């Protein structure tokens, strides 16, 4: 009697053949572009954010590696399961938040504790619908104003870099402007290339630097035991959760909806929370639904047939994993540069997000005053009672809106 394949194995083979028929050159090319642009345009923000809250070079490399790998795996698994181009990214606004927050009392272990709490909050937001609805209740002008206030400091860095040394800072900014006028998507990768050239020809690098870089191409995962404190909750976990949900997860869902895909909001939020939780012990802050790269994967450029675009997200996820495995060399090379140059590249990567957040924050005249209070208090960088300005900005802006509504009624 002939042996028969188990039913589950037959189903897997049929599903695999169906997927292979869907692959296309346009989707593969778009996926490769997404991986390169997504990683190159914002890895400097991640490194800057992790080091700002106390991570060492090794811990920052570990965090960058695990974030790239987990967001790649998450995107690949979700896209294969759903056949929807689900693009996953690290929380770039969250990393910018870390830059503005600085080292909290207790150092990086307390920051990691905040990452853990944020990851659990994202998981709960997916499982418990009322929590996701509470995020929806935060007025979007205030959420965007808070985001703009967080990003402002980094977006000023390219101009501070010119003041620091015009020969170092100006080529990076001019490259971004010129290439962006031709092809917006390539502006930040081009600025990154200019940064590399400036490093090679304009910065004195120790003789043994490149041998050190080559010996640490693949970073070693560094386990950080989290510590939990009130300052970690108020300064890290809560603002990181709000920024990640309001500026990444919710817009990412909206992008897929606008391209005609049926979304599973709660399930996908929970998945990103789980992968965030996996990354936290090794220094990763958060992974989430992508917004900008989601539009690239879900658009017609990936493939005219909506049902075959998911391959772009699969290829992008695989690309992120490859880049993550080289995070050690990337972090070691970046550490040789003056800090202001790293901030300059990160700031250029965030100017688009800053301008969009500012426009959305001040577009509605009825909420403009509250948004202004949130923006200014967040951008001030002040800390009261050990709580960062991002939290107080949101509270103060909400009070202004509430008072205005009461008196207008």
N, C-alpha and C positions, 0 to 999 in steps of 0.2 A: 504494500500500500504506500503510495507516494506521500511524502511529508508535505504538510501545508504550513504556510507562514501563519503565525498568530495574527488574529484580526488587527490588533494594535499595530503590529509591524507592517502589515499591508497598508493600513491607513497612513502610517508615517511615510512609506515609500511613495504612495499616490500623492500625498501632500507635497513631498519634496520635488517630485517631477513637475507638479503644477507650479511650484515656486520657480523652478529653473526655467520654465517656459516664459515666466513674467520678466525675467532679467533683461535689461536693455542697456545699450551703450550710454544713452542720455542719462539714465538713472545712476549708473556707475560713475560717470563723470561728475554729475551734480553731487553725489555723495562724497567723492574725493575733495571737491571744492568746499563743501560744507565742513568737512573734518579739518581741512587746512585753515580755512577762514575762522571757524569757530575756536580752534585752539590758538592759532597765532594772534588773533585779535584781542584775546583777553587773558592769556596765561600770566602775563605780567601783573595784571590786577590781582589774580589769585595769590601769586607769590608775595606781592606787596601786602595784601590783606593778612595772610597768615603770619608773616614776619612782624607786622604791626602789632598783633596781639600776643607776641612773645615767642613765636616759633623760631627755632634755630634753622640754619640752612638745611640740615639733614631732615628735620621735621617738615619744613616747607616742601622739600623735594618729595618726601613721602606723601604729604597731603595732595600735592599736584598729581602724583602718579595714581593714587587710589581714586581721586575724583575722576580723572580721565578714564580709567578702566571701568569704574562702576557706572558712569554715565554712558559709556560705550556699550557695556553689557545690557544695561536697562533698555536702551534704545533698540538694540538688536532683538532682544527677547520680546519686547512689546510689539515691535513691527512684524516679526515672524508670526506671533500669535494672532494678531488682529488683521494683518495685511493692510495696515494703515501706516503712512509715513510719520511715525511718532519720533520726533527729534528730541533728544534729551541733552541738557547742558548743565554745567555747574552754575551756581548762582553768582553771576558777575556783579549785580547790584549788592548782593550779600557780601561779597569780597570787598567792594568799595565801602560798605558799612563798617567792616572790620578796620579798614584804614583810618576812618574817621573816629573810631572808638578808641583805638590804642590799647595798650596793655592794661587789663583789668587787675584788680587786687587778687593775687594768687597766681598770676601768670598764665601761661598757655594751657596748663591742665584745667583751669577754671573756664577758659574759652572753649576747650573741648567738651566740658560739661554742658556748656550752653549749646554747642552743636548737637549733643545727644538729645537735650530737651526739645530743641527745634525739630529734630527728626521725628521724635515721638508725636509732636504736635501736628506735623504734616500727615503722619499715619492716621491719627485720630480724625483730622479734617476730612480724610477720605472715607473713613469708616462711619463717622458720626456726622450726618448731614447738617445738623444745627451749627456746628463749629464752622463748616465751610460757608454757611449762610451768614454767620457773624462777620466773616472776612468781607463778604459781599456788602455788608451794611456800612463798612468804613467808606466814607465819601471818597470817591476816586480823586477829586481835586486835592484832598489832603494827602492821600497815599502818594500821588504824583509829586506833590510839593515836598513831602518827606524824602522821596527818592532824589529829587533835584537837589535838595539841601545836602544829602549824603554825597552826591556826585560832584558838587561844586569844587571842593578842595582839590580833587584829582584832576578835574578839567582845567584848573588854573596851572597845573604843573608844566605843560609844554611851554608856557610863556615864562615861567620861573626858570626853566632850564635854559632859555635863551639869555636871561639875565645872568645866570650862573656862568655860562660860557657860550657865547654866540656861535663859535666854531663847532661846538658839540650839539647844541640844541636846535639851531636854525636848520641844518640839513634834514633833520627828522620832521620838523613842522612843514617845511617847504615840500618835501616828498609827499607827505600826506595831502597837502592842498592840491598839488599838481596832479597826482594820480587819482585823487578823489574827484576832480573835475572831469576826468576821462572815464573812470570806472569806479564808482563808489565802493563796490564790494571789495576791491583790491587796495583801497587806500590804507587801511591799517596794516595788512601784510607788507605793503611797500614801505611803510614807516618802520616796521620791524626790521626789514632788510637794511634800511638806512641806519638804524640803530646798530646793527651788527657791523656795518662798514665803519661807522664812527668808532665803535669799540676797537676794531682791528687797526685802524689808521690814526685814531685820535687820542686813544687812552693808553697809557703805559701799562702793559700787562706783564706780570712776572714771567720769567723764562720757563718755570716749571708749571705754569697754569694749564697749558693744553694737555700735558701728560696727566695732570690731576683730573681734568675733565674727561679724558678718554678712559681713565680707570674707573670712572663712576657713571658710565653711560646709563646702566640700569640701577635705579636707586634702591636702597634697602628699605623695606617698610619699617617704620619706627612706631612702636606701640606706645601710646600715651594714655596713662590711666586718668580718666576724667575726674575732676573734682567739682562739687556742686556748691554754689553759694547764691545769695540773693543778687549780688552784683552780676553774676553770670547769667541769671535769668533776665534781669531788667536791661542790662547793657548789651547782651549777646543774643540770648534765645528769643526773646519777644520781638525785638526789632528785626532780627534775621528772619523769623517766621513771617512777619507781616510783609516785609520787602519781597521775600521769595514768593509768597502766595500772590500778592497784589501785582507785582511787576513781572513775574515769570509764569507761574502756573496758570493763573486765570487768563492772561493774554495768549498763552500757548494753546489753551483749549479753544479760545475764540478764533485763532488762526485756522485750526483744523475745521471748526464749524463753518467758517466763511468759505472754505474750499470744498464744502459739501460732504464732509465725513461725519458719520454717526459716532459721537464720543461717549466714553464711559468715564465721566469725570472722577467719581469717587474712587474707582478701582485704580485709575492711573495715578491719582494723587497718592494713594496708599503705596503703590509700587515705588514711586520716587522717594517717599519717606523711608521705605525699607532699605533701598539702596543708599540713601543718605546715612541711615543708621549704621550700615555696614562700613561706610567710609570713615565715620567719626573716630574710632579708636586709633586710626592711623593719620589723623590730622585733617581730614576732609570736612568742609563746613556744610555743604548742602548740594544735592543735585535736584533738578526740577525739569518741568516741561520747558522746552526752548520756545522762544518767540520768533526772533529774526530768522534763525536757521530752519525753524519749522515752516516758515513761509517759503523758503527755498526748496525744501523737500516736498512740500505739498502742492507746489505750483506747477503750471503746465511745462515749465522748463525741464522738470524732472522726467516727464513723459506726458504725451497728450491724453493717454488713457489713465483716468484717476485710479483705477484698480491696480495699476502696475507701478505706481510711484513709491510704494513702500520700500523698494530695493534701494532707493537713494538714502533712506534712513538707516538701512542695514549696513551699507557700505560706509556711511559716515560713522556709525558706531564702531565698526572694525578699525577705521582710521584713528579714532580717539584712543582706542586701546593701544595701537602701535605708538602713537605720540606719548602716551602715558608711560610706556616702558622706557622711553628716552628722557624722562623727566629729570633724572639725576644730572645728566650732562647739561640740559637746558638750564637748570637751577644754578649749577656751578658756574656756567658761563655768565649768566645774568648777575651773579653775586660779585663779579669783577668790575661791574660798571658803577659809576657814581649813582647814589640813590635817586637823585633828581631826574636822571635819564630814564630810569625804570618807571618812575611816576609819570614822566612825559609820555612814554609809549602807552601806559595804562590810561592816561587822561585822554589821549587822542581816540582810543578805543571806545571811550564813554561819552564823547561829545554828542554823538547822535542820540544816545539814550537820554542825555541831559536836556537837549533841545526839545525832544518829544515830551519829556516829563514837564518841563516848564510850560510848554504850550497847553498841555492838558490841565495843568494846575491852575492857570490863570485865564482859561478860555471863558469860563462862566462868571459873569459879573456878580451874581448873587453869592458866590462862595469865594470871591477873590481875596477879601480881607482875611478870612480864616486860612486860606492857602498861603498868603503872604506871611502870616504869623508862624505857621508850621515851617515854611521854607527858611525864614530868617533864624528861628530858634534852632532848627536842625543844623543849618550851615554855620552857626556861631561856634559849634563844637564845645559848648559849655556842658558841664556836668554838675547836677545838683543832687545832693544826698546820695552820691555814688551812682546816679542814674544818668545815662547819656542824653544828649540833646535831642536825638531822634525820637525817643519816647515822649519827652516833654513837649516837643514840637507838635506831635500828633494830638496830645491831650489839650494843649493850649489852643490849637486851631479848632478842635472840636468844640471847646467852650465858646469860642468866638461865634461859630456857626449856630450853636444852640441859643446863645443870647440874642443873636440877630433874628432868629426865627421867633423867639418869644415876644420880642418887642414889635416885630413886624405884624404879628397876629393881633 
